[in-house]
């Protein structure tokens, strides 16, 4: 695979692409969906809910954290997560802006 030359693109292009890459995995969508439906931060094991091994869940949570969608305490085995609503709204706005600015009058 070649170099992606991300430096040629704006910060917003790179940010949106990174978020899309993280959101492109169905396990991450399932994790985010589950966490977003909870009334409080969750401190339970996601293995039973999602059905993947703990190391796999942890890897997916780390990818989601990289784009700032999760907040909470991440120390040792006591992990509690919730959706960072401000970041969620910012990404939602970025995707909405991107999709609403596409010219739909072509061919």
C-alpha positions as CSV (number, residue, x, y, z in Angstrom):
1,X,0.0,0.0,0.0
2,X,1.3,3.4,-0.9
3,X,1.8,6.5,1.2
4,X,-1.6,8.3,1.7
5,X,0.0,11.8,1.5
6,X,-2.4,13.1,4.2
7,X,-0.4,16.3,4.4
8,X,-1.9,17.4,1.1
9,X,-5.3,17.7,2.7
10,X,-6.9,20.0,5.2
11,X,-7.1,19.3,8.9
12,X,-10.9,18.9,8.5
13,X,-10.5,16.4,5.6
14,X,-8.1,14.3,7.7
15,X,-10.2,14.5,10.8
16,X,-13.4,13.4,8.9
17,X,-11.4,10.6,7.1
18,X,-10.0,9.4,10.5
19,X,-13.5,9.3,12.0
20,X,-14.9,7.5,9.0
21,X,-12.1,4.9,9.3
22,X,-12.9,4.3,12.9
23,X,-16.6,4.1,12.3
24,X,-16.2,1.7,9.3
25,X,-16.0,-1.3,11.6
26,X,-19.3,-2.9,12.6
27,X,-18.0,-3.9,16.0
28,X,-17.3,-0.2,16.8
29,X,-20.7,0.8,15.6
30,X,-22.3,-1.9,17.9
31,X,-20.1,-0.7,20.8
32,X,-21.0,3.0,20.3
33,X,-24.7,2.1,19.8
34,X,-24.8,0.1,23.1
35,X,-22.9,2.8,25.1
36,X,-25.0,5.6,23.6
37,X,-28.3,3.9,24.8
38,X,-27.2,3.7,28.4
39,X,-28.5,6.2,31.0
40,X,-25.1,6.4,32.8
41,X,-21.5,5.6,32.1
42,X,-21.1,1.9,31.8
43,X,-18.6,0.0,33.9
44,X,-19.6,-3.5,32.8
45,X,-17.9,-5.9,30.5
46,X,-18.9,-5.4,26.9
47,X,-17.9,-9.0,26.0
48,X,-21.3,-10.5,26.8
49,X,-23.1,-7.7,25.0
50,X,-21.0,-7.5,21.8
51,X,-19.8,-11.1,21.7
52,X,-16.1,-10.5,21.0
53,X,-13.1,-11.4,23.1
54,X,-12.0,-8.9,25.7
55,X,-8.7,-8.0,23.9
56,X,-10.7,-7.4,20.7
57,X,-13.2,-5.2,22.6
58,X,-10.3,-3.2,24.2
59,X,-8.7,-2.7,20.8
60,X,-11.9,-1.3,19.4
61,X,-12.5,0.9,22.4
62,X,-9.0,2.3,21.9
63,X,-9.7,3.2,18.3
64,X,-12.9,4.9,19.3
65,X,-11.1,6.8,22.1
66,X,-8.5,8.1,19.5
67,X,-11.2,10.2,17.8
68,X,-12.5,11.4,21.1
69,X,-16.0,9.8,21.1
70,X,-15.5,8.2,24.5
71,X,-14.9,9.8,27.9
72,X,-14.7,8.4,31.4
73,X,-12.1,6.6,33.5
74,X,-9.7,4.3,31.8
75,X,-7.4,3.0,34.5
76,X,-6.5,-0.6,35.0
77,X,-9.4,-3.0,34.9
78,X,-11.9,-0.4,36.2
79,X,-13.0,1.1,33.0
80,X,-16.1,3.2,32.8
81,X,-17.2,4.8,29.5
82,X,-19.8,7.1,28.1
83,X,-20.2,9.1,24.9
84,X,-18.6,12.5,24.8
85,X,-21.7,14.3,23.6
86,X,-19.8,17.5,22.5
87,X,-17.4,15.5,20.3
88,X,-20.4,13.4,19.1
89,X,-22.2,16.6,18.1
90,X,-19.1,18.0,16.4
91,X,-18.6,14.8,14.3
92,X,-22.3,14.7,13.5
93,X,-22.1,18.3,12.3
94,X,-18.9,17.6,10.2
95,X,-20.6,14.6,8.5
96,X,-23.8,16.5,7.9
97,X,-21.9,19.5,6.4
98,X,-19.9,17.1,4.2
99,X,-23.0,15.2,2.9
100,X,-25.1,18.3,2.5
101,X,-22.5,20.1,0.3
102,X,-22.3,17.4,-2.3
103,X,-23.6,18.5,-5.7
104,X,-26.6,16.3,-6.5
105,X,-27.2,17.8,-9.9
106,X,-24.5,15.8,-11.7
107,X,-25.1,13.2,-14.5
